[in-house]
Amino acid sequence: MPELPEVETYRRFIDELAVGQTIAALQVNDAHVLATPEDQLRAGLVGRAISGTSRLGKNCFLELDNGQVLVLHFGMTGDVGAYRDEPDAPRFTRVALHLEESGLRLAFIDPRKFGRIRLAESAAAHQKAKKIGPDALAITAAELHQKLARRKTLLKPLLLDQSITAGLGNWIVDEVLFQAKIHPERLGTTITEKEGNALHAAVQLVLTTAIKQEANYRHLPASFLIHAREWDTSATPTSDDAHTFCPRHPKVKIDKAYVGGRATYTCPKCQPAPASAK
């Protein structure tokens, strides 16, 4: 599932490919991914120049020269690509923007068709309409702590709540909590200011590191918990199961449980469970 690091990588790709280009045509191969009617979308896009790009959480915005934005949300399997001739179109291209000056086509790719494309008056208008919180890279430590500390709810679901802060997905929240040494079943009301600062620092660390690696998680540091998720063993190439142990405590096995219905990985030593979770 595309998380904030993937979407930021997509945004940078689009920025390099499409900014300054005029949209010559809108090609719709599957209208299922359209959240704005096709005729309205075509009228709003064709002839418009793409003046910039931006991102909020997992939403990517193509800024148009009339102030409106094209909003791309990638769902579970969305991606972007580019091609020149139709035989070279990436598989599962659902929508393509034909770019006038370069002759290239910007493809919205989505095998499972859970992604959505829509027009909005502005990024701010879309944020307000969808009740999206501040971007996870933009929220301050004080604001994050304030939002968490007033909720008597498990910490992991709070961090996944896009109305609190936008862009944190399942593995990222696990990583943030591991780096901050806080258990996911702590209640928001129990988080101290110091712990709030640690969570904020961990959010910045995890996201900036993943973006730097262009969301190639095999290249994340061996000190990250993500390698225990059984996606790969790249952090510990000399051992079949070393990646399933805590990076800080090689003799402590990483626990897997479900918090708020989501698969959750923790270190029982680094992240002591609250009494209510034992």
N, C-alpha and C positions, 0 to 999 in steps of 0.2 A: 504494500500500500504506500503510495507517495506521501511522505511526511514533509515537514518544513524544509529539510536539507535538499530533498529531491526537487521540490517546487522552486526553491531558490536557484538550483542548478538549471531548471527549465527556464526560469525567468532570464537568467544571464544568456542562455542560448538564444532566446527570442529577441532579447535586447540587441545582441550582435547581428542577428539575421534580419530583423524586421523594422527596427526603428529608422524612420526617415523614408520608409517605403509606403506607397499608395496601394490600397487594396483594390485590385482590378476586378476580382470576382470572388464570390463565395460559393464553394462547392460543398454540397451536403450529400454524403453517401448514406447516412443513417440519421434521421431526424430525432431518433430516440434520445440523443444526448443534448438536444436543444431545450433550454428552459425559456427561451424567447421564441415566439412563432417565426418560422423560417422567412416569411415575406417581410416581417418587421425587422428581422436580423439583417436580411439582405439590404433593405432600404437604409438601415443605419450604418452599414459597413462599406458598401461599394462606393468608391470614389473618395473615401476618407483616408487620410494619412495617419500612420502610427507614429505618435510623437514621443512616446516613452513607455516604460514598463514600471510596475511596482508590484509589491506582494504584501499580503496580510495573512499571517498564518499559512494555511494551505491553499489560499486563493491567490491566483496570479492575474494581474490586470494589464491589459494592453490599452494604453491611453491614446485616445483619438484626438484629432486636431480640433474637434468641436467641444471638447471637455468631457464627453462621455467615455466610458470604459467598456471594453469587452472583458468579461469575467470568465476565467477558466478555473474550474474545480475538477480535480483529476480522479475523484472517487477512489476505487480500490486498485485500478490497474492502468490509470491514465499516463500518457507520455506525450512528448512532442518530437517532431522530426522535420526534415526538409527534403524535398525532391524537385526535379525539374520536369520530368516527363512521366505521364501516367503509368506506364509499365514499371516504373521504379518506385511507385508509391509504397510506403511501408504497409505491411499487413495490418489490418484492423484500423486503417485510417477512416475515421467517421466524418470528419469535416476538414476542409483545406481552404486556407486563404491564399489566393493567387496574388503574388506581389508584382506590381507593374514594372518597377525599374530593374530589378534583378532577374525577373523571370522565374524565380523560385516559387515553390508552394510550401506554406507552413502547415504541417499536418498535426491534427489533434487525433491521437491514437488511443484507442480504448477497447481492449478485447472484451471486457465484461459489461461495458456500457453503463457503468454507474457514475461516470463523470458527467458534468453539466457545463454548458456554454450559455451565457446570457449577456444582454446589454444592461448597463446601469447608468444612471445619471452621473455618478462619480464613485470612487472607491469609498468615500465617506458615507454616501447614501447607501451603498451595498452593506457596509459594516453596520449601519444603524438598522436597516431592514432585517438583517439576519441576526442581529443582536450578538455580534462578534466582539470579543474583548480585545485589548491591546495586543499587538504582536509580541510573541515570547522573547524576541530579541530587543524589543523596545521598552517593555514594562520595567519599572524601577523596582529595586529591592523593597522599598517601603510600600509601594502599591501592591506588590505581590503578597507581602506579609499581611497587609491590611485585608485583602480579599480572602485569604485563607483563614486568618485568625477569627473571623466572625462567623465561620461555618462549622457547625457540629456534625461534620461529615467526614468519611474516610478520606485521607489525603490523596490517594491515587485517583479516585474519581474526580476530585476537585481539580487536580492538575490536568486531567483529560478534558475538563469542561471548557469548551471553546469560548464561552461567554466570560470566563475568568481571565484566561490568556489564550491567545490563538496560536496553534501550530504544534502543540505537544501531543504526540501519538503514543501508542502503547510502549514500544521498546524505549522511546526517549524518556518517558516518565520513569520507567524502571532504572534507566541509566542515571538520571538526575538524582533519584532517591539514593541509589547506591553511592554515587560520588559525594552526596551530602551526608551519608551515613544515617539516614532516617527511614524508619519502617513505613511501608505504604498503608498500613492500617492504623497509623496514628490519626487522631482527629485533628481537623484544621484548628480548632480552638486551643489545642495543646502546643502549637508551634510557637516557640519563642522568637523574639526579634533576631537573636543570633542564628537560630536555625533558619529563619526566613532569609537572612543574608547568605547562608550556606546554600540554600536551595537556589537562590537567584544566581549565585556564582556558578553553581553546577549547570544550570540552564544555559548560561553563556558558554561555558566550557564545552558542553556536549554539542550544542548547535554549531558553534563556530568551528569545532574540530571536524564535524561531519560535513559541513559546507566546504571546508578547505580540501577535503578528500573527495569532493563532488559526489557525496552520498555513496561512495564505494566502501561498504562497511568492513570488508576484509582488511582495509588499510587503517582501520582505527587502532589506537594504541592497545597493547596487551593489558594495560591497566583498566580497560573498559570491560564492563559486565556483559556487553552485547555478545561476546564470543561464547558465553555459556548458554545462549539461546539455541544452540545446536544448528545454527545456520552454516557454520564453518569451523574449522579448527586452525585457522591461519595464525592465531596468536600463540599457539603451542604446537608447532609442526613436528616436534620430536616425541610427542606423546599422544596416544589415542584419546585419552580422557582428561588430560590436564586442564583443558579449557572449561571443564564442568566444575572446577574448584575456584575459590575466591582468588582474584589476582593479588590481594593483599595478604591472604592467609592460605597458602597452597595446600594445607591439610584440611581445610574446611570446605565441605561440599555445598554448592549453591542449591538453595531450596526452590522448588517450583510449586506454586499454589495458584488459586484463583481469587482475585480481589475485584469486587464489582463485576463479576462475570468475565474478567479478562485474565489471561495467563500472565503470571507475575513471577519474576525471579528476584530473589533476595539472598543476602549473606546473613546467616543467623548470628554471626559474630559481630559484623560491622553494623548491622541494622537490627538491634534487639527489638523483639516484638513487644507491644504494650500488653499489660496484664489482661486486657479485654480480648486480645487475639490469641492468648495461650490456651 
